[in-house]
Amino acid sequence: MSVAFRREGDDEHLEPKFELPIPPGPNRVTARGLALIAARRAELEAVIPTLTDETALKSARRDHRYWSTRQATAELMPRPDGRAVAFGCTVTLRLNGQPRTITLVGDDEADPAAGLLSFSAPLSRAIIDAEPGEVIDFAGRADAIVIEAIAVDGDGPARALRRQTGQRTE
């Protein structure tokens, strides 16, 4: 019988399982993002020894490699001062006339539906370094974004308001 017609086993016909893709660029994280990465890695470390199904075990090990790499390459960003849009800021803005509030975070922490936007997203890149009151062109539209306010975690309303008006925040 020809080797071309011989079947070694079912495994050769399965879809290959690849590593989880690592987002390109730096792995910037907030303190919250770093804690989430550590928690996910610890959760996988606790689950792996209990798994008996080979497919589930391979998947958990692949996930563990991903989160271990993300933890090892994480760059904890300093707390922003809130004078201009920066990584870690919460920004209240108007996008095409619609109010929106977003927080700029790392790739693994991003959840656009919850207002957590990756620092590498087009909207985030457009507003980086903008200050309250600034009007920005976006997606081919002039004056598409108006920055209304910038806040930093731990800011009370009075401190954020003083920063918007240019008063000292110390």
ABEGO torsion letter per residue (X at the ends): XBAAABBAEAAAABBBBBBBBBBBEBBBBBAAAAAAAAAAAAAAAAAAAABABAAAAAAAAAAAAAAAAAAAABBBBBBBAGABBBBGBBBBBBBGGBBBBBBBBBAAABBAAAGBBBAABAAAAAABGBBBGBBBBBGGBBGABBBABBBBBGBBAAAAAAAAAGBBAX
